[in-house]
Amino acid sequence: MNSGSTNPIDYSFYSALSHPPVRAVGNIADLSIYRPQGNPEYGAFQYQAPAEGLLQISGPHSAETQWTDEFEIAWTKMGDKGPLVLFLHGVPTNRAQWEEVQGQVSRFCETISIDMLGMGESAKPRLYGRKDDPAPNDQWHWIHDVDYIEKLMQHEYPDRRFIFVADDWGSGIASHYAARHNDRLEALIQVDPIAFDGYPVNEIQAIGRASEIPNTPEGDAQFAMLFAAFDQTLVQILKSMVYDPAKYNQYNLRYLTFPYVDVDYERNGQNDGITDVARSTTLRLKLHNLRVLSDRAAILSPALLLPYHAKRNPNGVQYQNITVPTLIMWGEYDNMMPAAQTQRFAHVLGTKDVQISYIPRAGHFPATDNPECVTDTIINFIRRITGHQALADVYIGNHGIWKGDERQMIQELRILHGIAG
C-alpha cells in the first residue's frame, strides 16, 4: 500500500540495488565502471596584465630578462562533459597538486586547473608593477589575481558558470573572486582555506620578509646567500603540510619544486659543460623565481582576508556577496591552519547553504593525503547542488562496500537517471 500518495510505485530502483553479491569479485572498488578519466590537455592563456613585470627569457647561452605586460597562465584541462570545475592550488605548489583529484573528477565533470601568476609554469614577473616606482608591491594583492582568472575563464568558456575549487593560498583568491563575480559561479569549494586573521603563517612570512633585500646586484648576492638552503626548507615546508610526510619523496617532489630548484633532468640546461652530471653543488636555485615568490608572500596580511570595511579594511573580502552554495573542506589534522576556523564561514557568507566537511587522515593538503575522500566529497557536493543528470556519469562512490554487482547497477541507474555514461 502506498500511503499518502496517489502516484504509482516505481520498483525500478529496487531492481537496480538488489542484485545478489558476486562474491568471487571481492570488495575492491572497480572504478573502470565509470567513464574513463579525461586525457590531459595542456596549454596557456595569453594574459595582458594591468602592469609590467620583469620576465626571465631563456636565450641560447644564458637567461635574459625583459619588461612586459604579456604573461602566460598555464592550464591543464581534463574531461569533456558535465559541470565545469576550476581548480586553483596553494603555496608553495602548483597545479600538479590537484592532478590526482582532477583526474578522478574529470570522469563526471569538465575540469581545468591553472597555475597562478608567479608560480608553476605560469609567467613569473619580478618587480611586478614596480618598473617606475620600486616602493609599492600591491600588484600582488589577491584582488588582482581575480582579473586574469575571470579573463581566462571567459576566454576558454564564454559565459559558462563554473564551480571554483581552491585550497590554501588559492582560496584567498577564490574568496575575492566569488565576492566580485558571484554570478559566474555555480558553487564555491574551499579546501583548508587561508581566511580571516589566520594568515600569514610563519613559514611563508619568512619568505616574504626577504623581499626587503634591495633589487641590486649586491642585494641579489645577499638574497642568494640567505636562500642557499631553500631546497631543504621547501621540502620541510611541504612535508609539514601533510599528515603523512611519506606522501612526498625525491621523485614526486620534483613536480612541486621545479620552479625554484633545478632537478636532475635539467642538469645541462645551461649548456655550460658544468652541469652534465647532477650534483648537489650544480643543481642551481632559480633565484629569479624565488624573488617572485618572496614578493608575492610579502604583501600578505590578515586585512586582505578579513571582512570588508569601507574605512577600516577597504582591501577586505565582501563575504556577504557570496550567495552560491559553498563547501568548506578541511583536513582533520591540519597543523598549520586549524580546522576550528570552519564555523566562521557559516556566519559571514551570504548563502545559507554552507556545508562543512572534515577529511580524515589529512593535514593541510588533503588532496595529497587523502585524494579518494576529497574526490568523493567534491563529487557528492556537486551532485547535491546540480542534480544527478548534470554529471557526466552516475556516481556510486570510489571506496566503501563493493560487492561486484556495480557494473550491472550503474547501467540500470544510468537508464533511470537518463545519463548516457
Secondary structure, 3 states (H helix, E strand, C coil): CCCCCCCCCCCHHHHHCCCCCCCCCCCCCCHHHCCCCCCCEEEEEEEEEEEEEEEEEECCCCEEEEEEEEEEEEEEEECCCCCEEEEECCCCCCHHHHHHHHHHHCCCCEEEEECCCCCCCCCCCECCCCCCCCCCCHHHCHHHHHHHHHHHHHHHCCCCCEEEEEEEHHHHHHHHHHHHCHHHEEEEEEEEECCCCCCCCHHHHHHHHHHHCCCCHHHHHHHHHHCCCHHHHHHHHHHHCCCCHHHCCCCCCHHHHCCCECCHHHCCCCCCCCCCCCCCCCCCECHHHHHHHHHHHHCCCHHHCCECECCCECCCECHHHCCCCEEEEEECCCCCCCHHHHHHHHHHCCCCCEEEEEECCCCCCHHHHCHHHHHHHHHHHHHHHHCHHHCCCCCCCCCCCCCCCHHHHHHHHHHHHCCCC
